[in-house]
């Protein structure tokens, strides 16, 4: 049994990771400041003897003894990371610095949750880990994009200078149960609107593409990276690409909704295409996503129906 710290553990991804690690028998310490996370996500873990939770902002040092660290703390949806861009940048840079310092002191392995956003509005398609990206350093998304890029640099430098066993994953669009209905991400937005028969808000003309990975597949990939000798970066996502218009129509059909689709201007720096090249994950980890969009949407819609 390992003692494992999950920062951002009460969030969407963090809570799924905490549940899996607790079920495996590890002692899990969940740290979250509840800016976007929720105690509801971890409610059924609170009585488990191998789970504990602390309210903590990783911009402040944390003094605990752990064997592994999953650093997931940071708002991930544009709605929330743009709400306080300075705090978002601090979480990525100062927070990661603090977690790397903890890993150095304890000898823990650390997995840094980076993002496909480090590729910006990509000029390479699909995106490989060797692509440096096409990022606006002065736009409304820069606090998140550049913060995560700086966090990756810190991981590389701590590995080189202090021999910290750091691993980097780049997460592409992930969805599933426990997404917040108001977090502004496209899957949850469309499902909540469709279940209420409200118009689905489409930004741009709907031709922009994304690749959607179901949360259980992503968690399986995260665990595989942590247990491997691979330092990364390594893309984790589903390479099957869909337009936003295709996604909206799927959700309307699956929910038997009467919703119409309304079109709004595309936000500044919104990527036109996003698709991971996962050949590295497949070769090194033998990892591929198993749950495709139709099945994943059914599971996610069922979750939101119970939350209405």
C-alpha positions as CSV (number, residue, x, y, z in Angstrom):
1,X,0.0,0.0,0.0
2,X,1.3,3.4,-1.0
3,X,0.5,6.8,0.5
4,X,-0.6,8.9,-2.5
5,X,-1.3,12.6,-2.6
6,X,-3.9,13.8,-5.2
7,X,-4.0,17.6,-5.5
8,X,-7.3,18.8,-7.0
9,X,-8.7,15.5,-5.7
10,X,-12.2,16.8,-5.3
11,X,-12.5,17.9,-8.9
12,X,-13.9,16.0,-11.9
13,X,-10.7,14.1,-12.8
14,X,-9.2,14.1,-9.3
15,X,-12.3,12.5,-7.7
16,X,-12.3,9.6,-10.2
17,X,-8.6,9.1,-9.6
18,X,-9.1,9.1,-5.8
19,X,-11.9,6.5,-6.1
20,X,-9.7,4.2,-8.2
21,X,-6.7,4.5,-5.9
22,X,-8.8,3.9,-2.7
23,X,-10.4,0.9,-4.3
24,X,-6.9,-0.4,-5.1
25,X,-6.1,-0.3,-1.4
26,X,-3.7,2.7,-1.3
27,X,-3.9,5.4,1.4
28,X,-5.0,8.5,-0.5
29,X,-4.7,12.1,0.7
30,X,-6.9,14.4,-1.2
31,X,-5.9,18.1,-1.2
32,X,-8.3,20.7,-2.7
33,X,-9.2,24.3,-2.1
34,X,-12.7,23.7,-3.6
35,X,-12.4,26.6,-6.2
36,X,-13.9,24.2,-8.8
37,X,-13.8,20.9,-6.9
38,X,-16.7,19.7,-4.7
39,X,-17.0,17.6,-1.6
40,X,-20.0,15.9,-3.2
41,X,-17.5,14.3,-5.6
42,X,-15.7,12.5,-2.8
43,X,-18.6,12.2,-0.3
44,X,-18.8,8.4,-0.4
45,X,-15.0,8.2,0.2
46,X,-15.1,10.1,3.5
47,X,-15.9,7.0,5.6
48,X,-13.2,4.9,4.0
49,X,-10.3,4.3,6.4
50,X,-7.7,4.7,3.7
51,X,-8.9,8.1,2.5
52,X,-8.4,11.6,4.0
53,X,-9.0,15.0,2.7
54,X,-7.6,18.4,3.6
55,X,-8.6,21.9,2.4
56,X,-5.4,23.3,0.9
57,X,-4.2,25.7,-1.8
58,X,-1.0,24.3,-3.4
59,X,0.2,27.8,-3.8
60,X,1.2,27.3,-0.2
61,X,3.7,24.6,0.7
62,X,2.3,21.3,2.0
63,X,4.3,19.2,4.5
64,X,3.2,15.6,4.3
65,X,5.0,12.2,3.8
66,X,3.9,10.5,0.5
67,X,5.2,8.0,-2.0
68,X,3.5,9.4,-5.1
69,X,2.0,12.7,-6.1
70,X,-0.6,13.3,-8.8
71,X,-0.7,17.1,-9.4
72,X,-4.1,17.8,-10.9
73,X,-4.8,21.1,-9.1
74,X,-5.8,23.9,-11.5
75,X,-9.1,25.0,-13.0
76,X,-9.4,23.4,-16.4
77,X,-12.4,25.0,-18.1
78,X,-12.0,28.4,-19.8
79,X,-14.9,29.8,-17.8
80,X,-13.1,29.2,-14.5
81,X,-9.4,29.6,-15.4
82,X,-10.2,33.0,-17.0
83,X,-12.2,34.1,-13.9
84,X,-9.0,34.8,-12.0
85,X,-6.2,34.5,-14.5
86,X,-3.5,35.5,-12.1
87,X,-4.5,32.8,-9.6
88,X,-4.6,30.3,-12.4
89,X,-1.0,31.1,-13.4
90,X,0.1,31.0,-9.8
91,X,-1.5,27.6,-9.3
92,X,0.3,26.2,-12.4
93,X,3.7,27.7,-11.6
94,X,4.0,28.3,-7.8
95,X,1.8,25.3,-7.1
96,X,3.8,22.9,-9.3
97,X,7.0,24.4,-7.8
98,X,5.7,23.5,-4.3
99,X,4.7,20.0,-5.3
100,X,8.1,19.3,-7.0
101,X,9.7,20.5,-3.8
102,X,7.6,18.0,-1.8
103,X,8.6,15.3,-4.3
104,X,12.3,16.2,-3.9
105,X,12.1,16.1,-0.1
106,X,10.2,12.8,0.2
107,X,11.6,11.0,-2.8
108,X,8.1,10.6,-4.2
109,X,7.3,10.1,-7.9
110,X,5.2,13.0,-9.3
111,X,2.8,13.0,-12.2
112,X,2.1,16.5,-13.6
113,X,-1.3,16.9,-15.3
114,X,-0.5,19.0,-18.3
115,X,-2.9,19.7,-21.2
116,X,-3.5,19.8,-24.9
117,X,-3.8,23.5,-24.5
118,X,0.0,23.8,-24.5
119,X,-0.3,23.2,-28.3
120,X,-2.5,26.3,-28.6
121,X,-4.3,26.7,-31.9
122,X,-2.2,24.1,-33.6
123,X,-0.6,24.3,-37.0
124,X,0.3,20.6,-36.8
125,X,-2.5,18.0,-37.0
126,X,-2.8,15.7,-35.2
127,X,-0.6,16.9,-32.4
128,X,2.5,14.9,-31.5
129,X,4.5,15.3,-28.3
130,X,7.4,16.8,-30.2
131,X,5.3,19.7,-31.5
132,X,6.2,22.9,-29.7
133,X,2.8,24.5,-30.2
134,X,1.2,27.7,-31.5
135,X,0.3,29.7,-28.4
136,X,-0.7,33.4,-27.9
137,X,1.2,34.5,-24.8
138,X,-1.0,37.6,-24.4
139,X,-4.5,36.3,-24.9
140,X,-7.4,35.5,-22.6
141,X,-6.4,31.8,-22.5
142,X,-2.7,32.5,-21.9
143,X,-2.9,32.2,-18.1
144,X,-3.7,28.5,-18.5
145,X,-1.7,27.7,-21.7
146,X,1.5,29.4,-20.6
147,X,1.1,28.3,-17.0
148,X,1.0,24.7,-18.0
149,X,3.9,25.1,-20.3
150,X,5.9,26.7,-17.5
151,X,4.9,23.8,-15.2
152,X,6.3,21.3,-17.7
153,X,9.6,23.2,-17.8
154,X,9.8,23.1,-14.0
155,X,9.3,19.3,-14.1
156,X,12.1,18.9,-16.7
157,X,14.4,21.1,-14.6
158,X,13.7,19.3,-11.3
159,X,14.3,16.0,-13.0
160,X,17.6,17.2,-14.5
161,X,18.9,19.1,-11.5
162,X,17.5,17.2,-8.5
163,X,16.8,13.8,-10.0
164,X,13.1,14.1,-9.2
165,X,11.1,11.3,-10.9
166,X,8.6,13.5,-12.6
167,X,6.2,12.4,-15.4
168,X,4.1,14.6,-17.7
169,X,0.8,13.8,-19.3
170,X,-1.0,16.0,-21.8
171,X,-4.7,15.6,-21.3
172,X,-7.0,16.1,-24.2
173,X,-10.8,16.9,-23.8
174,X,-12.1,14.5,-21.2
175,X,-15.8,14.0,-20.2
176,X,-17.9,11.8,-18.0
177,X,-19.9,11.7,-14.7
178,X,-19.1,14.3,-12.1
179,X,-18.5,17.1,-14.6
180,X,-20.0,20.3,-13.2
181,X,-23.1,21.3,-15.1
182,X,-22.0,25.0,-15.1
183,X,-18.3,24.6,-15.8
184,X,-18.6,25.9,-19.4
185,X,-17.1,22.8,-21.1
186,X,-18.8,21.8,-24.3
187,X,-20.1,18.3,-23.4
188,X,-21.6,19.3,-20.1
189,X,-23.0,22.5,-21.7
190,X,-24.8,20.7,-24.5
191,X,-26.1,17.9,-22.2
192,X,-27.5,20.3,-19.6
193,X,-29.1,22.5,-22.3
194,X,-30.6,19.5,-24.2
195,X,-32.1,17.9,-21.1
196,X,-33.8,21.2,-20.3
197,X,-34.9,21.7,-24.0
198,X,-33.0,24.9,-24.1
199,X,-31.1,26.1,-27.2
200,X,-27.6,24.6,-27.5
201,X,-25.1,27.4,-27.7
202,X,-22.7,26.8,-30.5
203,X,-19.6,29.1,-30.7
204,X,-18.5,29.7,-34.3
205,X,-20.0,27.8,-37.2
206,X,-19.6,24.4,-35.5
207,X,-16.9,23.2,-37.9
208,X,-14.1,23.3,-35.3
209,X,-13.1,19.9,-34.0
210,X,-12.3,18.2,-30.7
211,X,-11.5,14.6,-29.7
212,X,-13.3,13.4,-26.6
213,X,-11.9,10.9,-24.1
214,X,-14.1,9.2,-21.5
215,X,-12.9,9.7,-18.0
216,X,-12.4,6.0,-17.2
217,X,-10.0,5.6,-20.1
218,X,-8.0,8.7,-19.0
219,X,-7.7,7.4,-15.4
220,X,-6.4,4.1,-16.7
221,X,-3.8,6.0,-18.8
222,X,-2.7,8.2,-15.8
223,X,-2.1,5.1,-13.7
224,X,-0.2,3.4,-16.5
225,X,2.1,6.4,-16.9
226,X,2.8,6.6,-13.1
227,X,3.8,3.0,-12.9
228,X,6.0,3.1,-16.0
229,X,9.5,4.4,-16.5
230,X,8.3,6.9,-19.0
231,X,8.9,10.6,-18.1
232,X,6.8,12.0,-20.9
233,X,5.4,14.2,-22.2
234,X,2.8,11.7,-23.3
235,X,-0.5,12.5,-24.9
236,X,-3.6,10.9,-23.4
237,X,-6.9,11.3,-25.3
238,X,-9.1,9.7,-27.8
239,X,-7.9,10.3,-31.4
240,X,-11.4,10.1,-33.0
241,X,-12.3,13.6,-34.1
242,X,-15.7,15.2,-34.2
243,X,-17.0,18.6,-35.2
244,X,-18.9,20.6,-32.6
245,X,-22.0,20.4,-34.9
246,X,-21.7,16.6,-34.9
247,X,-21.5,16.5,-31.1
248,X,-24.5,18.8,-30.7
249,X,-26.7,16.7,-33.0
250,X,-25.6,13.5,-31.2
251,X,-26.6,14.9,-27.9
252,X,-29.9,16.2,-29.1
253,X,-30.8,12.8,-30.6
254,X,-29.7,10.8,-27.5
255,X,-31.7,13.1,-25.1
256,X,-34.8,13.2,-27.3
257,X,-34.5,17.0,-26.9
258,X,-36.5,19.6,-28.7
259,X,-33.6,22.0,-28.4
260,X,-32.5,24.1,-31.4
261,X,-28.9,25.2,-32.0
262,X,-28.0,28.9,-31.8
263,X,-24.7,30.3,-33.0
264,X,-22.5,32.8,-31.2
265,X,-19.2,34.3,-32.1
266,X,-16.1,32.1,-31.6
267,X,-14.1,33.1,-28.5
268,X,-10.6,34.6,-28.9
269,X,-7.9,32.0,-29.6
270,X,-10.3,29.1,-29.6
271,X,-8.5,26.3,-31.4
272,X,-9.9,25.2,-34.7
273,X,-8.7,21.7,-34.4
274,X,-7.6,19.4,-31.6
275,X,-6.7,15.7,-32.1
276,X,-4.0,13.8,-30.2
277,X,-1.5,11.5,-31.8
278,X,-1.4,8.7,-29.2
279,X,1.1,6.4,-30.9
280,X,3.6,7.0,-28.1
281,X,1.1,5.9,-25.4
282,X,0.1,2.9,-27.5
283,X,3.7,1.8,-28.1
284,X,5.1,2.4,-24.6
285,X,2.1,1.7,-22.4
286,X,-0.1,-0.4,-24.7
287,X,-2.8,2.1,-23.9
288,X,-5.8,2.9,-26.1
289,X,-9.2,4.4,-25.2
290,X,-11.8,1.7,-25.0
291,X,-15.0,3.7,-24.5
292,X,-16.1,5.5,-27.6
293,X,-18.2,8.7,-27.8
294,X,-21.6,7.1,-28.2
295,X,-21.2,4.9,-25.2
296,X,-19.5,7.6,-23.1
297,X,-22.3,10.1,-23.9
298,X,-24.9,7.6,-22.8
299,X,-23.2,7.2,-19.4
300,X,-22.7,11.0,-19.0
301,X,-26.3,11.8,-20.0
302,X,-27.6,9.3,-17.5
303,X,-25.5,11.0,-14.8
304,X,-26.9,14.4,-15.6
305,X,-30.4,13.1,-15.7
306,X,-30.0,12.0,-12.1
307,X,-28.6,15.4,-11.2
308,X,-31.6,17.4,-12.6
